[in-house]
Structures are given as structure tokens and as C-alpha cells.
Amino acid sequence: MAARIGAGAYVLWGALHLGVGVSMVVSALTDSSRATAGELGAESTMFFVCAAVLGAQAIGVGVTLNRRNDRAGYWINLLTLGVVDAAFVPILVVPGHVDLIGGLSGPALWLVAAIATTTARLHDQRGVLLRTPRRNPAVTRSR
């Protein structure tokens, strides 16, 4: 159950970032004044391309791996999205470039997902968080 809650939170995180990213890129590409804004405009558009790609990744990993409590999926979304939000808050939210409520919605979803998926990994039937599955000694000896 915890894995599915975490996966759902990652999918919501992804939908938020994919939606914002795509809408801002489309806006930048259709607004001629933004298209000629120079390097700052290009960097802004590239930021939103990255947000859209990370949103798509969060959705894909959430649906295919986090939902099944997969170890690789756990680390992919936990670390990648965690680093993004850890940088986003002090760089854009704290100085006021992004409003507080809107700026903290993504990190709040990440926190819910991180807690839920960590709980799922800790309660996994195969072991604990950082251990790899044990190999069957009978299979190992026969090689």
C-alpha cells in the first residue's frame, strides 16, 4: 500500500512539472517577444524543458517501478527529484522568484512520496532498504 501511495505522489509531482514545463515552453515558442529575449529567455525556456522531462521521468518511474516497490525506481526518483527540489527551494522559492504555496507544492509531494516509498522499501518482504537479495547457494554452486 505504501508503495502505491508513494508512486501516486511521484505521478502527481510529475504531472505538476510536466504541465508547467510544457505550458511555459509552448508560451515561450509562440510569444515572439520571449523568443527574442536573448540568452536569459533561452535559459528560461531550457529550464522549463528540463522540468517537463523530469516530470515525464517521475510519471514513468512512478507507474512502472515505484508502484511495484522496485529498488532501482526507489533510488531514481528519490535522488533525482530530491536534488531538483533541494535546489529549487533556496534558489527560486526563498528569494521570492516563485510564490511560497506554488513553490512548495512540488517539494511537499516529493516528501510524501519519499516517506511512503521508504516505508515500503523498509517493509519489503525481501529484506531491508539497502541490502541486495540473497543468492540461492544451490544455484551459485552449480555454476
OpenMM code with the backbone's topology and positions (N, CA, C; nanometers):
from openmm import Vec3, app, unit

residues = "MET ALA ALA ARG ILE GLY ALA GLY ALA TYR VAL LEU TRP GLY ALA LEU HIS LEU GLY VAL GLY VAL SER MET VAL VAL SER ALA LEU THR ASP SER SER ARG ALA THR ALA GLY GLU LEU GLY ALA GLU SER THR MET PHE PHE VAL CYS ALA ALA VAL LEU GLY ALA GLN ALA ILE GLY VAL GLY VAL THR LEU ASN ARG ARG ASN ASP ARG ALA GLY TYR TRP ILE ASN LEU LEU THR LEU GLY VAL VAL ASP ALA ALA PHE VAL PRO ILE LEU VAL VAL PRO GLY HIS VAL ASP LEU ILE GLY GLY LEU SER GLY PRO ALA LEU TRP LEU VAL ALA ALA ILE ALA THR THR THR ALA ARG LEU HIS ASP GLN ARG GLY VAL LEU LEU ARG THR PRO ARG ARG ASN PRO ALA VAL THR ARG SER ARG".split()
positions = [
    Vec3(0.0814, -0.1195, 0.0000),
    Vec3(0.0000, 0.0000, 0.0000),
    Vec3(0.0859, 0.1262, 0.0000),
    Vec3(0.1931, 0.1271, 0.0815),
    Vec3(0.2797, 0.2448, 0.0889),
    Vec3(0.3470, 0.2718, -0.0450),
    Vec3(0.3852, 0.1659, -0.1166),
    Vec3(0.4500, 0.1833, -0.2468),
    Vec3(0.3552, 0.2522, -0.3450),
    Vec3(0.2293, 0.2156, -0.3407),
    Vec3(0.1321, 0.2778, -0.4322),
    Vec3(0.1036, 0.4230, -0.3960),
    Vec3(0.1013, 0.4532, -0.2666),
    Vec3(0.0842, 0.5930, -0.2237),
    Vec3(0.2030, 0.6758, -0.2716),
    Vec3(0.3235, 0.6222, -0.2517),
    Vec3(0.4434, 0.6913, -0.2981),
    Vec3(0.4452, 0.7094, -0.4485),
    Vec3(0.4088, 0.6036, -0.5197),
    Vec3(0.4040, 0.6126, -0.6659),
    Vec3(0.3035, 0.7187, -0.7097),
    Vec3(0.1883, 0.7227, -0.6423),
    Vec3(0.0878, 0.8242, -0.6752),
    Vec3(0.1385, 0.9655, -0.6509),
    Vec3(0.2130, 0.9851, -0.5422),
    Vec3(0.2686, 1.1180, -0.5138),
    Vec3(0.3740, 1.1555, -0.6183),
    Vec3(0.4559, 1.0584, -0.6607),
    Vec3(0.5532, 1.0866, -0.7666),
    Vec3(0.4832, 1.1182, -0.8987),
    Vec3(0.3742, 1.0492, -0.9281),
    Vec3(0.2990, 1.0779, -1.0508),
    Vec3(0.2392, 1.2191, -1.0443),
    Vec3(0.1874, 1.2572, -0.9286),
    Vec3(0.1359, 1.3944, -0.9137),
    Vec3(0.2483, 1.4967, -0.9277),
    Vec3(0.3657, 1.4688, -0.8688),
    Vec3(0.4818, 1.5561, -0.8837),
    Vec3(0.5145, 1.5697, -1.0326),
    Vec3(0.5141, 1.4569, -1.1015),
    Vec3(0.5442, 1.4574, -1.2439),
    Vec3(0.4422, 1.5340, -1.3259),
    Vec3(0.3150, 1.5138, -1.2950),
    Vec3(0.2098, 1.5845, -1.3690),
    Vec3(0.2213, 1.7355, -1.3484),
    Vec3(0.2502, 1.7775, -1.2259),
    Vec3(0.2693, 1.9201, -1.1966),
    Vec3(0.3829, 1.9771, -1.2811),
    Vec3(0.4974, 1.9107, -1.2812),
    Vec3(0.6140, 1.9630, -1.3522),
    Vec3(0.6024, 1.9472, -1.5039),
    Vec3(0.5430, 1.8394, -1.5489),
    Vec3(0.5216, 1.8221, -1.6925),
    Vec3(0.4255, 1.9289, -1.7445),
    Vec3(0.3177, 1.9524, -1.6707),
    Vec3(0.2206, 2.0536, -1.7122),
    Vec3(0.2781, 2.1936, -1.7154),
    Vec3(0.3472, 2.2321, -1.6088),
    Vec3(0.4081, 2.3657, -1.6038),
    Vec3(0.5147, 2.3784, -1.7122),
    Vec3(0.5977, 2.2751, -1.7252),
    Vec3(0.7050, 2.2804, -1.8235),
    Vec3(0.6545, 2.2951, -1.9655),
    Vec3(0.5594, 2.2114, -2.0024),
    Vec3(0.5060, 2.2165, -2.1394),
    Vec3(0.4356, 2.3489, -2.1652),
    Vec3(0.3546, 2.3950, -2.0698),
    Vec3(0.2823, 2.5208, -2.0930),
    Vec3(0.3773, 2.6388, -2.1070),
    Vec3(0.4838, 2.6407, -2.0294),
    Vec3(0.5785, 2.7519, -2.0392),
    Vec3(0.6625, 2.7442, -2.1669),
    Vec3(0.6977, 2.6251, -2.2110),
    Vec3(0.7727, 2.6108, -2.3361),
    Vec3(0.6851, 2.6525, -2.4540),
    Vec3(0.5611, 2.6074, -2.4552),
    Vec3(0.4699, 2.6460, -2.5629),
    Vec3(0.4507, 2.7972, -2.5635),
    Vec3(0.4339, 2.8549, -2.4456),
    Vec3(0.4187, 3.0001, -2.4348),
    Vec3(0.5422, 3.0723, -2.4883),
    Vec3(0.6603, 3.0223, -2.4534),
    Vec3(0.7842, 3.0861, -2.4996),
    Vec3(0.8003, 3.0749, -2.6508),
    Vec3(0.7603, 2.9617, -2.7058),
    Vec3(0.7778, 2.9412, -2.8501),
    Vec3(0.6748, 3.0165, -2.9328),
    Vec3(0.5611, 3.0486, -2.8744),
    Vec3(0.4572, 3.1192, -2.9502),
    Vec3(0.4581, 3.2701, -2.9267),
    Vec3(0.5278, 3.3164, -2.8252),
    Vec3(0.5357, 3.4592, -2.7945),
    Vec3(0.6627, 3.5152, -2.8573),
    Vec3(0.6465, 3.5958, -2.9620),
    Vec3(0.7631, 3.6452, -3.0353),
    Vec3(0.8536, 3.7329, -2.9488),
    Vec3(0.7987, 3.8044, -2.8517),
    Vec3(0.8834, 3.8881, -2.7667),
    Vec3(0.9720, 3.8025, -2.6760),
    Vec3(0.9227, 3.6873, -2.6326),
    Vec3(1.0035, 3.5980, -2.5488),
    Vec3(1.1047, 3.5224, -2.6326),
    Vec3(1.0716, 3.4961, -2.7559),
    Vec3(1.1626, 3.4227, -2.8431),
    Vec3(1.2877, 3.5047, -2.8733),
    Vec3(1.2751, 3.6345, -2.8696),
    Vec3(1.3894, 3.7220, -2.8978),
    Vec3(1.4474, 3.7824, -2.7706),
    Vec3(1.4186, 3.7232, -2.6564),
    Vec3(1.4642, 3.7781, -2.5287),
    Vec3(1.6111, 3.7512, -2.5020),
    Vec3(1.6777, 3.6841, -2.5900),
    Vec3(1.8206, 3.6619, -2.5743),
    Vec3(1.8525, 3.5417, -2.4880),
    Vec3(1.9708, 3.5479, -2.4295),
    Vec3(2.0208, 3.4348, -2.3530),
    Vec3(1.9336, 3.4032, -2.2324),
    Vec3(1.8873, 3.5043, -2.1620),
    Vec3(1.8031, 3.4808, -2.0443),
    Vec3(1.6729, 3.4108, -2.0828),
    Vec3(1.6127, 3.4513, -2.1943),
    Vec3(1.4911, 3.3859, -2.2423),
    Vec3(1.5165, 3.2415, -2.2818),
    Vec3(1.6310, 3.2170, -2.3455),
    Vec3(1.6663, 3.0809, -2.3857),
    Vec3(1.6911, 2.9934, -2.2626),
    Vec3(1.7582, 3.0481, -2.1626),
    Vec3(1.7838, 2.9718, -2.0402),
    Vec3(1.6545, 2.9405, -1.9667),
    Vec3(1.5633, 3.0359, -1.9653),
    Vec3(1.4341, 3.0141, -1.9015),
    Vec3(1.3565, 2.9038, -1.9725),
    Vec3(1.3563, 2.9087, -2.1044),
    Vec3(1.2872, 2.8057, -2.1817),
    Vec3(1.3517, 2.6697, -2.1586),
    Vec3(1.4834, 2.6662, -2.1533),
    Vec3(1.5536, 2.5391, -2.1289),
    Vec3(1.5215, 2.4848, -1.9907),
    Vec3(1.5090, 2.5714, -1.8909),
    Vec3(1.4702, 2.5299, -1.7562),
    Vec3(1.3359, 2.4575, -1.7598),
    Vec3(1.2418, 2.5124, -1.8360),
    Vec3(1.1092, 2.4508, -1.8422),
    Vec3(1.1082, 2.3231, -1.9263),
    Vec3(1.1974, 2.3129, -2.0239),
    Vec3(1.2129, 2.1861, -2.0956),
    Vec3(1.2593, 2.0785, -1.9972),
    Vec3(1.3566, 2.1142, -1.9137),
    Vec3(1.4069, 2.0191, -1.8134),
    Vec3(1.2978, 1.9820, -1.7131),
    Vec3(1.2174, 2.0789, -1.6728),
    Vec3(1.1078, 2.0495, -1.5799),
    Vec3(1.0103, 1.9505, -1.6418),
    Vec3(0.9802, 1.9681, -1.7705),
    Vec3(0.8886, 1.8768, -1.8388),
    Vec3(0.9483, 1.7365, -1.8487),
    Vec3(1.0760, 1.7277, -1.8814),
    Vec3(1.1414, 1.5971, -1.8937),
    Vec3(1.1454, 1.5268, -1.7576),
    Vec3(1.1808, 1.5998, -1.6526),
    Vec3(1.1822, 1.5396, -1.5193),
    Vec3(1.0414, 1.4984, -1.4754),
    Vec3(0.9419, 1.5755, -1.5152),
    Vec3(0.8038, 1.5376, -1.4860),
    Vec3(0.7660, 1.4079, -1.5550),
    Vec3(0.8054, 1.3950, -1.6807),
    Vec3(0.7770, 1.2709, -1.7544),
    Vec3(0.8510, 1.1536, -1.6901),
    Vec3(0.9749, 1.1767, -1.6467),
    Vec3(1.0509, 1.0707, -1.5793),
    Vec3(0.9813, 1.0289, -1.4512),
    Vec3(0.9371, 1.1250, -1.3718),
    Vec3(0.8705, 1.0937, -1.2451),
    Vec3(0.7461, 1.0091, -1.2683),
    Vec3(0.6705, 1.0433, -1.3709),
    Vec3(0.5498, 0.9669, -1.4035),
    Vec3(0.5869, 0.8255, -1.4488),
    Vec3(0.6815, 0.8166, -1.5419),
    Vec3(0.7205, 0.6857, -1.5944),
    Vec3(0.7757, 0.5936, -1.4879),
    Vec3(0.8661, 0.6443, -1.4047),
    Vec3(0.9252, 0.5624, -1.2988),
    Vec3(0.8202, 0.5301, -1.1925),
    Vec3(0.7359, 0.6267, -1.1615),
    Vec3(0.6312, 0.6036, -1.0617),
    Vec3(0.5358, 0.4931, -1.1029),
    Vec3(0.4926, 0.4975, -1.2278),
    Vec3(0.3949, 0.3996, -1.2767),
    Vec3(0.4574, 0.2617, -1.2969),
    Vec3(0.5799, 0.2575, -1.3491),
    Vec3(0.6390, 0.1283, -1.3827),
    Vec3(0.7202, 0.0658, -1.2700),
    Vec3(0.7889, 0.1468, -1.1889),
    Vec3(0.8800, 0.0907, -1.0888),
    Vec3(0.8371, 0.1161, -0.9444),
    Vec3(0.8070, 0.2405, -0.9098),
    Vec3(0.7712, 0.2700, -0.7709),
    Vec3(0.6439, 0.1961, -0.7285),
    Vec3(0.5519, 0.1809, -0.8186),
    Vec3(0.4265, 0.1110, -0.7881),
    Vec3(0.4529, -0.0327, -0.7450),
    Vec3(0.5584, -0.0932, -0.8026),
    Vec3(0.5952, -0.2320, -0.7702),
    Vec3(0.6992, -0.2391, -0.6586),
    Vec3(0.7313, -0.1260, -0.5967),
    Vec3(0.8295, -0.1196, -0.4878),
    Vec3(0.9670, -0.1645, -0.5358),
    Vec3(1.0029, -0.1267, -0.6577),
    Vec3(1.1299, -0.1643, -0.7177),
    Vec3(1.2439, -0.0814, -0.6578),
    Vec3(1.3548, -0.1484, -0.6280),
    Vec3(1.4689, -0.0811, -0.5651),
    Vec3(1.5293, 0.0272, -0.6552),
    Vec3(1.5508, -0.0023, -0.7825),
    Vec3(1.6086, 0.0964, -0.8742),
    Vec3(1.5155, 0.2168, -0.8882),
    Vec3(1.3864, 0.1917, -0.9028),
    Vec3(1.2900, 0.3013, -0.9131),
    Vec3(1.2885, 0.3880, -0.7889),
    Vec3(1.3033, 0.3236, -0.6727),
    Vec3(1.3093, 0.3976, -0.5466),
    Vec3(1.4218, 0.4996, -0.5508),
    Vec3(1.5425, 0.4550, -0.5867),
    Vec3(1.6580, 0.5448, -0.5860),
    Vec3(1.6519, 0.6476, -0.6980),
    Vec3(1.6021, 0.6102, -0.8151),
    Vec3(1.5950, 0.7045, -0.9277),
    Vec3(1.5111, 0.8260, -0.8905),
    Vec3(1.3870, 0.8037, -0.8472),
    Vec3(1.3005, 0.9175, -0.8161),
    Vec3(1.3411, 0.9869, -0.6868),
    Vec3(1.3812, 0.9110, -0.5859),
    Vec3(1.4205, 0.9727, -0.4593),
    Vec3(1.5352, 1.0713, -0.4798),
    Vec3(1.6409, 1.0273, -0.5469),
    Vec3(1.7586, 1.1133, -0.5616),
    Vec3(1.7422, 1.2208, -0.6684),
    Vec3(1.6955, 1.1836, -0.7859),
    Vec3(1.6842, 1.2811, -0.8945),
    Vec3(1.5888, 1.3941, -0.8589),
    Vec3(1.4692, 1.3587, -0.8173),
    Vec3(1.3697, 1.4608, -0.7871),
    Vec3(1.4022, 1.5333, -0.6567),
    Vec3(1.4644, 1.4631, -0.5632),
    Vec3(1.5049, 1.5257, -0.4381),
    Vec3(1.6095, 1.6337, -0.4601),
    Vec3(1.7075, 1.6069, -0.5462),
    Vec3(1.8102, 1.7069, -0.5772),
    Vec3(1.7470, 1.8281, -0.6455),
    Vec3(1.6556, 1.8025, -0.7373),
    Vec3(1.5883, 1.9124, -0.8074),
    Vec3(1.5143, 2.0020, -0.7075),
    Vec3(1.4370, 1.9412, -0.6182),
    Vec3(1.3616, 2.0212, -0.5216),
    Vec3(1.4523, 2.0865, -0.4179),
    Vec3(1.5608, 2.0175, -0.3802),
    Vec3(1.6544, 2.0748, -0.2836),
    Vec3(1.7216, 2.2001, -0.3407),
    Vec3(1.7431, 2.2052, -0.4698),
    Vec3(1.7995, 2.3248, -0.5332),
    Vec3(1.6922, 2.4295, -0.5597),
    Vec3(1.5739, 2.3850, -0.5977),
    Vec3(1.4651, 2.4757, -0.6345),
    Vec3(1.4238, 2.5674, -0.5189),
    Vec3(1.4133, 2.5104, -0.3996),
    Vec3(1.3638, 2.5889, -0.2861),
    Vec3(1.4559, 2.7063, -0.2533),
    Vec3(1.5856, 2.6846, -0.2294),
    Vec3(1.6686, 2.8007, -0.1950),
    Vec3(1.6974, 2.8950, -0.3115),
    Vec3(1.6958, 2.8433, -0.4337),
    Vec3(1.7295, 2.9284, -0.5487),
    Vec3(1.6103, 3.0095, -0.5978),
    Vec3(1.4911, 2.9511, -0.5983),
    Vec3(1.3758, 3.0211, -0.6549),
    Vec3(1.2662, 3.0563, -0.5542),
    Vec3(1.2428, 2.9704, -0.4549),
    Vec3(1.1323, 2.9961, -0.3620),
    Vec3(1.1724, 3.0959, -0.2535),
    Vec3(1.2837, 3.0691, -0.1853),
    Vec3(1.3248, 3.1549, -0.0732),
    Vec3(1.3442, 3.3013, -0.1152),
    Vec3(1.4113, 3.3290, -0.2291),
    Vec3(1.4260, 3.4702, -0.2690),
    Vec3(1.2961, 3.5349, -0.3186),
    Vec3(1.1914, 3.4544, -0.3382),
    Vec3(1.0629, 3.5087, -0.3803),
    Vec3(1.0391, 3.5114, -0.5299),
    Vec3(1.1219, 3.4430, -0.6078),
    Vec3(1.1007, 3.4371, -0.7534),
    Vec3(0.9781, 3.3534, -0.7876),
    Vec3(0.9411, 3.2634, -0.6959),
    Vec3(0.8225, 3.1788, -0.7105),
    Vec3(0.7430, 3.1952, -0.5822),
    Vec3(0.6099, 3.2005, -0.5940),
    Vec3(0.5282, 3.2179, -0.4735),
    Vec3(0.5427, 3.0979, -0.3809),
    Vec3(0.5274, 3.1221, -0.2519),
    Vec3(0.5542, 3.0219, -0.1492),
    Vec3(0.4682, 2.8967, -0.1649),
    Vec3(0.3372, 2.9137, -0.1811),
    Vec3(0.2469, 2.7981, -0.1914),
    Vec3(0.2759, 2.7178, -0.3184),
    Vec3(0.2840, 2.7851, -0.4303),
    Vec3(0.3140, 2.7160, -0.5561),
    Vec3(0.4523, 2.6537, -0.5545),
    Vec3(0.5482, 2.7230, -0.4942),
    Vec3(0.6854, 2.6748, -0.4913),
    Vec3(0.7071, 2.5562, -0.4004),
    Vec3(0.6255, 2.5437, -0.2978),
    Vec3(0.6425, 2.4323, -0.2050),
    Vec3(0.5528, 2.3124, -0.2361),
    Vec3(0.4654, 2.3243, -0.3350),
    Vec3(0.3775, 2.2120, -0.3676),
    Vec3(0.4560, 2.0925, -0.4213),
    Vec3(0.5539, 2.1165, -0.5079),
    Vec3(0.6365, 2.0075, -0.5594),
    Vec3(0.7188, 1.9405, -0.4502),
    Vec3(0.7941, 2.0189, -0.3704),
    Vec3(0.8687, 1.9563, -0.2603),
    Vec3(0.7794, 1.8828, -0.1598),
    Vec3(0.6585, 1.9317, -0.1370),
    Vec3(0.5671, 1.8620, -0.0452),
    Vec3(0.5260, 1.7269, -0.1034),
    Vec3(0.4971, 1.7224, -0.2331),
    Vec3(0.4641, 1.5948, -0.2982),
    Vec3(0.5836, 1.5001, -0.2941),
    Vec3(0.7042, 1.5543, -0.3173),
    Vec3(0.8239, 1.4708, -0.3102),
    Vec3(0.8404, 1.4131, -0.1698),
    Vec3(0.8168, 1.4945, -0.0677),
    Vec3(0.8322, 1.4476, 0.0703),
    Vec3(0.7345, 1.3344, 0.1013),
    Vec3(0.6096, 1.3493, 0.0589),
    Vec3(0.5104, 1.2422, 0.0785),
    Vec3(0.5562, 1.1154, 0.0071),
    Vec3(0.6012, 1.1310, -0.1173),
    Vec3(0.6462, 1.0152, -0.1950),
    Vec3(0.7696, 0.9512, -0.1313),
    Vec3(0.8631, 1.0331, -0.0849),
    Vec3(0.9856, 0.9804, -0.0242),
    Vec3(0.9542, 0.9023, 0.1031),
    Vec3(0.8673, 0.9550, 0.1866),
    Vec3(0.8305, 0.8850, 0.3101),
    Vec3(0.7579, 0.7549, 0.2784),
    Vec3(0.6630, 0.7599, 0.1856),
    Vec3(0.5843, 0.6404, 0.1528),
    Vec3(0.6703, 0.5321, 0.0878),
    Vec3(0.7547, 0.5712, -0.0081),
    Vec3(0.8358, 0.4688, -0.0751),
    Vec3(0.9451, 0.4148, 0.0166),
    Vec3(0.9974, 0.4982, 0.1055),
    Vec3(1.0958, 0.4492, 0.2030),
    Vec3(1.0295, 0.3501, 0.2989),
    Vec3(0.9096, 0.3824, 0.3431),
    Vec3(0.8345, 0.2898, 0.4285),
    Vec3(0.8118, 0.1578, 0.3562),
    Vec3(0.7746, 0.1655, 0.2298),
    Vec3(0.7521, 0.0427, 0.1514),
    Vec3(0.8806, -0.0379, 0.1372),
    Vec3(0.9919, 0.0293, 0.1096),
    Vec3(1.1194, -0.0426, 0.0957),
    Vec3(1.1623, -0.1063, 0.2273),
    Vec3(1.1402, -0.0381, 0.3383),
    Vec3(1.1778, -0.0922, 0.4692),
    Vec3(1.0945, -0.2134, 0.5072),
    Vec3(0.9724, -0.2182, 0.4572),
    Vec3(0.8834, -0.3296, 0.4895),
    Vec3(0.8743, -0.4319, 0.3764),
    Vec3(0.9661, -0.4225, 0.2830),
    Vec3(0.9693, -0.5160, 0.1713),
    Vec3(0.9916, -0.6575, 0.2232),
    Vec3(0.9261, -0.7526, 0.1628),
    Vec3(0.9357, -0.8925, 0.2047),
    Vec3(1.0766, -0.9481, 0.1860),
    Vec3(1.1535, -0.8933, 0.0937),
    Vec3(1.2841, -0.9491, 0.0604),
    Vec3(1.3967, -0.8999, 0.1501),
    Vec3(1.3743, -0.8065, 0.2363),
    Vec3(1.4829, -0.7582, 0.3205),
    Vec3(1.4649, -0.6129, 0.3576),
    Vec3(1.5743, -0.5490, 0.3881),
    Vec3(1.5709, -0.4098, 0.4302),
    Vec3(1.6196, -0.3194, 0.3194),
    Vec3(1.6158, -0.1942, 0.3467),
    Vec3(1.6375, -0.0897, 0.2475),
    Vec3(1.7624, -0.1069, 0.1608),
    Vec3(1.8772, -0.1282, 0.2166),
    Vec3(1.9998, -0.1236, 0.1391),
    Vec3(2.0571, -0.2599, 0.1027),
    Vec3(1.9995, -0.3661, 0.1497),
    Vec3(2.0534, -0.4986, 0.1196),
    Vec3(2.0066, -0.5477, -0.0157),
    Vec3(2.0960, -0.6163, -0.0830),
    Vec3(2.0576, -0.6796, -0.2088),
    Vec3(1.9995, -0.8168, -0.1769),
    Vec3(1.9163, -0.8694, -0.2633),
    Vec3(1.8587, -1.0016, -0.2380),
    Vec3(1.9687, -1.1070, -0.2271),
    Vec3(1.9495, -1.2033, -0.1367),
    Vec3(2.0465, -1.3107, -0.1203),
    Vec3(2.0379, -1.4075, -0.2377),
    Vec3(2.1526, -1.4596, -0.2732),
    Vec3(2.1557, -1.5597, -0.3797),
    Vec3(2.1326, -1.6973, -0.3200),
    Vec3(2.0707, -1.7804, -0.3959),
    Vec3(2.0479, -1.9178, -0.3543),
    Vec3(2.1803, -1.9927, -0.3650),
    Vec3(2.2349, -2.0453, -0.2523),
    Vec3(2.3651, -2.1129, -0.2578),
    Vec3(2.3656, -2.2329, -0.3517),
    Vec3(2.2550, -2.3013, -0.3648),
    Vec3(2.2489, -2.4177, -0.4539),
    Vec3(2.2693, -2.3764, -0.5985),
    Vec3(2.2136, -2.2629, -0.6362),
    Vec3(2.2279, -2.2135, -0.7728),
    Vec3(2.3701, -2.1660, -0.7953),
    Vec3(2.4296, -2.0991, -0.6966),
    Vec3(2.5657, -2.0470, -0.7097),
    Vec3(2.6678, -2.1586, -0.7255),
    Vec3(2.6513, -2.2689, -0.6507),
    Vec3(2.7477, -2.3791, -0.6562),
    Vec3(2.7424, -2.4561, -0.7864),
    Vec3(2.6299, -2.4576, -0.8521),
    Vec3(2.6149, -2.5389, -0.9727),
    Vec3(2.6814, -2.4756, -1.0942),
    Vec3(2.7280, -2.3564, -1.0823),
    Vec3(2.7887, -2.2882, -1.1993),
    Vec3(2.9287, -2.3267, -1.2219),
] * unit.nanometer
topology = app.Topology()
chain = topology.addChain("A")
for resn in residues:
    res = topology.addResidue(resn, chain)
    for name in ("N", "CA", "C"):
        topology.addAtom(name, app.Element.getBySymbol(name[0]), res)
